[in-house]
Amino acid sequence: MASKLTQDPHSTRDGEREKVLEVAIGREVRAYRRQQGTTVAELAQLTGLSIGMLSKIENGNTSPSLTTLQLLANALSVPLTSFFRRFEESRQAVHTKSGEGVSIDRAGTRANHQYNLLGHLGANASGVIVEPYLITLTAESDIFPAFQHGGIETIYMLEGAVDYRHGDDIYPLRPGDTLFFDADAPHGPAKLVTLPARYLSIISYPQTA
C-alpha cells in the first residue's frame, strides 16, 4: 500500500502569496505565539486587540499598523523587525551548466571515482544540507563498497551499469534505476559491470549550527 506523503510537490504556498507582506507577518505572529504556548484569546488580552482581528492578522487577511505590530511585539517579547524575517529572507538557487560542475576531493577519490559537485546551498531555512554529485566511474576506478557517512543518499543511474552494495544487499543499477538509502550503512559499487558508468548521487543531512 502506498504511503501518504505529507509534502505536496505542486504546492503554491497558500495561493502563491508566500511573498505577500501580510501573509509573511501573519505566519511569524502565529509561529511566535505557538512557540510561547499562548492562545489567541490570551494574546488578545495582552494586546487589547480582538480575537477576530488577531485571526485576520495571523491568516494574512489584513495589514496591521505599526502600532498594532508594536503591541504584538511587546506581548510576545520579540523585536518588531522579527515579523518581517520571512518576507525579507533571501531564497537561493544554483544553476550549474553542463560540464561546469566543480571537481572535488571526497573519500571516493581514493578509488578513482570522479566527483563533480553540481551545486551547494549553505545555511538555509529548511535546516537541511543537500549535496548533489555527478559521479563517473571508468576502467581506472576501483570497487569500494564500504563508504559510510551520515544522512540519506539517493542514486540515479544515468549510463553504464554497476552492482551497488548497501549493507548486506547487492542492487544491480542500470540506466533509469534509483536507489534511496540510509548512508550510515556501508555502501558503494561492488562490481563495475559496464563502463564508463555515471550516476547522480544526492546526499542530504541535517544542518548544524
FIZAMAR-215514 format. One record per residue (C-alpha): y negated, z negated, x; residue in three letters; residue number from 1. Coordinates in nm, 2 decimals, decimal comma. Example, Ala and Ser with C-alpha at 12.3 -4.5 7.8 and 13.67 -1.06 7.14 Angstrom:
BEGIN
      c2      c3      c1  residuo  num
    0,45   -0,78    1,23      ALA    1
    0,11   -0,71    1,37      SER    2
//
This chain:
BEGIN
      c2      c3      c1  residuo  num
    0,00    0,00    0,00      MET    1
   -0,34    0,10    0,14      ALA    2
   -0,57   -0,20    0,20      SER    3
   -0,92   -0,20    0,05      LYS    4
   -1,19   -0,16    0,31      LEU    5
   -1,50   -0,38    0,30      THR    6
   -1,73   -0,12    0,45      GLN    7
   -1,85    0,19    0,27      ASP    8
   -1,90    0,47    0,53      PRO    9
   -2,12    0,66    0,29      HIS   10
   -2,34    0,36    0,20      SER   11
   -2,71    0,42    0,19      THR   12
   -2,82    0,05    0,21      ARG   13
   -2,95   -0,01   -0,13      ASP   14
   -3,05    0,34   -0,22      GLY   15
   -3,19    0,42    0,12      GLU   16
   -3,46    0,15    0,10      ARG   17
   -3,35   -0,03    0,42      GLU   18
   -3,68    0,05    0,59      LYS   19
   -3,90   -0,03    0,30      VAL   20
   -4,10   -0,33    0,39      LEU   21
   -4,05   -0,52    0,07      GLU   22
   -3,67   -0,49    0,10      VAL   23
   -3,67   -0,60    0,46      ALA   24
   -3,88   -0,91    0,38      ILE   25
   -3,66   -0,99    0,09      GLY   26
   -3,35   -0,98    0,29      ARG   27
   -3,50   -1,21    0,55      GLU   28
   -3,62   -1,46    0,30      VAL   29
   -3,27   -1,47    0,14      ARG   30
   -3,10   -1,50    0,47      ALA   31
   -3,31   -1,79    0,59      TYR   32
   -3,28   -1,97    0,25      ARG   33
   -2,90   -1,94    0,25      ARG   34
   -2,88   -2,03    0,62      GLN   35
   -3,05   -2,36    0,53      GLN   36
   -2,84   -2,42    0,22      GLY   37
   -3,14   -2,41   -0,01      THR   38
   -3,11   -2,28   -0,36      THR   39
   -3,36   -2,06   -0,53      VAL   40
   -3,46   -2,35   -0,76      ALA   41
   -3,52   -2,58   -0,46      GLU   42
   -3,73   -2,32   -0,28      LEU   43
   -3,93   -2,27   -0,60      ALA   44
   -4,00   -2,65   -0,60      GLN   45
   -4,10   -2,64   -0,23      LEU   46
   -4,34   -2,35   -0,26      THR   47
   -4,47   -2,38   -0,62      GLY   48
   -4,35   -2,02   -0,69      LEU   49
   -4,15   -1,94   -1,00      SER   50
   -3,77   -1,87   -0,97      ILE   51
   -3,84   -1,53   -1,12      GLY   52
   -4,10   -1,45   -0,85      MET   53
   -3,86   -1,56   -0,58      LEU   54
   -3,59   -1,35   -0,72      SER   55
   -3,82   -1,04   -0,72      LYS   56
   -3,91   -1,11   -0,36      ILE   57
   -3,55   -1,15   -0,24      GLU   58
   -3,45   -0,84   -0,42      ASN   59
   -3,74   -0,64   -0,27      GLY   60
   -3,89   -0,57   -0,61      ASN   61
   -4,24   -0,70   -0,54      THR   62
   -4,48   -0,70   -0,25      SER   63
   -4,56   -1,07   -0,16      PRO   64
   -4,91   -1,15   -0,05      SER   65
   -4,97   -1,31    0,29      LEU   66
   -5,05   -1,63    0,12      THR   67
   -4,71   -1,62   -0,05      THR   68
   -4,53   -1,54    0,27      LEU   69
   -4,70   -1,83    0,44      GLN   70
   -4,58   -2,06    0,17      LEU   71
   -4,23   -1,93    0,22      LEU   72
   -4,25   -1,96    0,60      ALA   73
   -4,37   -2,32    0,58      ASN   74
   -4,10   -2,41    0,33      ALA   75
   -3,83   -2,25    0,54      LEU   76
   -3,97   -2,38    0,87      SER   77
   -3,98   -2,03    1,03      VAL   78
   -4,26   -1,82    1,18      PRO   79
   -4,42   -1,59    0,92      LEU   80
   -4,35   -1,29    1,16      THR   81
   -3,98   -1,36    1,13      SER   82
   -3,98   -1,20    0,78      PHE   83
   -4,07   -0,86    0,94      PHE   84
   -3,80   -0,87    1,20      ARG   85
   -3,56   -0,64    1,02      ARG   86
   -3,83   -0,39    0,93      PHE   87
   -3,96   -0,36    1,29      GLU   88
   -3,62   -0,37    1,46      GLU   89
   -3,55   -0,05    1,65      SER   90
   -3,23    0,14    1,59      ARG   91
   -3,09    0,33    1,88      GLN   92
   -2,89    0,64    1,91      ALA   93
   -2,75    0,81    2,23      VAL   94
   -2,69    1,18    2,24      HIS   95
   -2,47    1,30    2,52      THR   96
   -2,43    1,67    2,56      LYS   97
   -2,11    1,84    2,66      SER   98
   -2,03    1,78    3,03      GLY   99
   -2,31    1,52    3,07      GLU  100
   -2,10    1,20    3,03      GLY  101
   -2,16    0,96    3,32      VAL  102
   -1,86    0,93    3,55      SER  103
   -1,80    0,57    3,62      ILE  104
   -1,56    0,34    3,80      ASP  105
   -1,33    0,13    3,59      ARG  106
   -0,99   -0,02    3,65      ALA  107
   -0,83    0,31    3,57      GLY  108
   -0,99    0,50    3,85      THR  109
   -0,75    0,34    4,10      ARG  110
   -0,48    0,55    3,92      ALA  111
   -0,69    0,87    3,95      ASN  112
   -0,79    0,85    3,58      HIS  113
   -1,13    1,01    3,54      GLN  114
   -1,36    0,81    3,31      TYR  115
   -1,67    0,96    3,16      ASN  116
   -1,89    0,72    2,96      LEU  117
   -2,02    0,91    2,66      LEU  118
   -2,29    0,66    2,56      GLY  119
   -2,38    0,30    2,56      HIS  120
   -2,59    0,06    2,35      LEU  121
   -2,67   -0,28    2,49      GLY  122
   -2,76   -0,58    2,28      ALA  123
   -2,78   -0,48    1,91      ASN  124
   -2,79   -0,62    1,57      ALA  125
   -2,42   -0,56    1,49      SER  126
   -2,31   -0,82    1,75      GLY  127
   -2,05   -0,57    1,88      VAL  128
   -2,05   -0,36    2,21      ILE  129
   -1,88   -0,02    2,18      VAL  130
   -1,79    0,18    2,49      GLU  131
   -1,67    0,55    2,42      PRO  132
   -1,50    0,72    2,71      TYR  133
   -1,36    1,07    2,77      LEU  134
   -1,05    1,02    2,99      ILE  135
   -0,90    1,30    3,19      THR  136
   -0,55    1,29    3,35      LEU  137
   -0,44    1,55    3,60      THR  138
   -0,15    1,61    3,83      ALA  139
   -0,31    1,36    4,07      GLU  140
   -0,31    1,09    3,81      SER  141
   -0,06    0,81    3,83      ASP  142
    0,11    0,64    3,53      ILE  143
   -0,03    0,30    3,47      PHE  144
    0,09    0,12    3,16      PRO  145
   -0,05   -0,22    3,24      ALA  146
   -0,42   -0,21    3,16      PHE  147
   -0,53   -0,53    2,99      GLN  148
   -0,87   -0,63    2,86      HIS  149
   -1,04   -0,79    2,57      GLY  150
   -1,14   -0,61    2,25      GLY  151
   -1,00   -0,34    2,02      ILE  152
   -0,93    0,01    2,15      GLU  153
   -0,89    0,34    1,97      THR  154
   -0,74    0,65    2,14      ILE  155
   -0,78    1,00    2,00      TYR  156
   -0,58    1,27    2,18      MET  157
   -0,77    1,59    2,25      LEU  158
   -0,53    1,80    2,47      GLU  159
   -0,22    1,77    2,67      GLY  160
    0,05    1,51    2,60      ALA  161
    0,12    1,16    2,72      VAL  162
    0,37    0,89    2,62      ASP  163
    0,15    0,58    2,58      TYR  164
    0,28    0,23    2,61      ARG  165
    0,14   -0,07    2,41      HIS  166
    0,32   -0,39    2,47      GLY  167
    0,69   -0,31    2,44      ASP  168
    0,65    0,01    2,24      ASP  169
    0,60    0,37    2,35      ILE  170
    0,39    0,61    2,14      TYR  171
    0,41    0,99    2,20      PRO  172
    0,05    1,11    2,18      LEU  173
   -0,02    1,48    2,11      ARG  174
   -0,35    1,66    2,02      PRO  175
   -0,49    1,51    1,70      GLY  176
   -0,29    1,18    1,73      ASP  177
   -0,47    0,84    1,71      THR  178
   -0,36    0,51    1,85      LEU  179
   -0,55    0,19    1,74      PHE  180
   -0,46   -0,14    1,91      PHE  181
   -0,54   -0,48    2,04      ASP  182
   -0,64   -0,42    2,40      ALA  183
   -0,53   -0,76    2,52      ASP  184
   -0,17   -0,64    2,53      ALA  185
   -0,06   -0,44    2,84      PRO  186
   -0,12   -0,07    2,77      HIS  187
   -0,16    0,26    2,93      GLY  188
    0,01    0,60    2,99      PRO  189
    0,37    0,55    3,07      ALA  190
    0,46    0,92    3,11      LYS  191
    0,24    1,22    3,17      LEU  192
    0,41    1,49    2,96      VAL  193
    0,17    1,79    2,96      THR  194
   -0,13    1,81    3,19      LEU  195
   -0,42    1,82    3,21      PRO  196
   -0,45    1,56    2,93      ALA  197
   -0,77    1,45    2,77      ARG  198
   -0,84    1,18    2,52      TYR  199
   -1,12    0,97    2,38      LEU  200
   -1,09    0,60    2,44      SER  201
   -1,33    0,38    2,23      ILE  202
   -1,33    0,02    2,32      ILE  203
   -1,51   -0,24    2,11      SER  204
   -1,56   -0,61    2,18      TYR  205
   -1,79   -0,90    2,08      PRO  206
   -2,14   -0,90    2,23      GLN  207
   -2,20   -1,21    2,44      THR  208
   -2,54   -1,38    2,47      ALA  209
//
